[in-house]
Amino acid sequence: MTATARELRLAISPRSGEVSAVLLRPAECRGLLVLGHGAGAGMRHHLLESLAVALADQGMATLRYQFPYLERGRKLPDAAAVLQATVRAAVNAAGLLADGVPILAGGKSMGGRMTSLAAAERPLNGVHGLVFYGFPLHPMATPGVERAEHLGRVGLPMLFLQGTRDRLADLDLLRPVIAGIGPGATLEVLEQADHDFALPRRWAMEEESVAHWLAERTTRWATALSH
């Protein structure tokens, strides 16, 4: 499906300034996903690029954006308040760009978690549901569920896409969390995938195929949500 990319600038605050963003919109669009990146890589990370293309192929537009620390070339993430303000700025921009299609929000790892924290604090304008690509339930080698305590306050349908080898989300801990949220939370699991959805070499699944898997599950869930 033909898609058009548009480079944008998003204003966060006088102190945080502006950040880069890119809107990838297919000719026939049925939804827009506001997509935040993980802590260690920006919006042009190869997985997010592949995912955005795969989503566009299935009729889903994406608005990817940078967090301020990476925009400035820093490695240490901003304070949570700044990260969440960036999420809100991206969601507000999506409201002006959506042209009436449903808006979803979320992201890879930290980007998804910051979106959920922002939504738990107060509603995200026009957002119908949240999508997490590798929700970071706990630090590596320190299992726990404290990072999920806010999810019950989100009040939106949520889709969790996780790998069985994700060292930041023990599925034995995450499954009860999702069950506790109720029927509005859905879990999709990719066997043998790690936190970055990489697979062991012997599984021989190309990144484009992984991106297609993620996009197909996302659009299928989004379609059911809209109905």
C-alpha positions, 0 to 999 in steps of 0.5 A: 500500500502506498504511504506518504512520509511527512517530517514534523516538529512538535513543541513540548514546552518552553524548557524542553523545546521541540522534537522531531516526528514523522507521520507515515500515512497510507493512502487508505487509512483506518487508524493512527498509532502514536508510537514512542521509542524505547530508552536506548534507541530513537524513532528511526530505530530499524524495528520501529521503521519496519513496524511503521511500514508494516502497519502502513501496509495494513492501513494504519498510519503512525506518528513516531516522535523523539523524546527530548534527551535523544533530540539533544544527543544525550543518552540518559532519559529525561525525567518522567514528567518530561517524557509524559509531556512529550507523549501528550504533545504527540497525542495532541498533534495526532488529533490534528492529523488524524482526519477523523480516523481512530487514534491509538497510542503506545510504543516500544518499551519505555515509550509504551510505559510512559504513554500508560503513565500519562494516561493513568494520570489523566486522559489522553485526548482522543485516544481509544486504546494503548499498544505496548511493544515489549512492556518493560515490567521490571528491570533486568534480573530484578523481577517485580510488578511495581511498574504495572501498578498504574495500569488499572487506572488507565481506563482504556483497552490495552494490547500487550505484544511480548516475547517469551525471552523478554528479560524485562517482562517475565510472562509468569508475572505479566499474565496475572497483571493483565488478567487483573486488569480485566477483559480490556487487556489483551496479550499476544505472545511471539515465541522465542522473541526477546525484548527487541523482538529478535529471535534466535538464529535457528528460528530464521524469521526476518525482521520484516516478518516480525514487523508483519506479525506485530502489525497484523496483531495490532491492526486486528485488535484495532479493528475489533476495538472500532467495532 
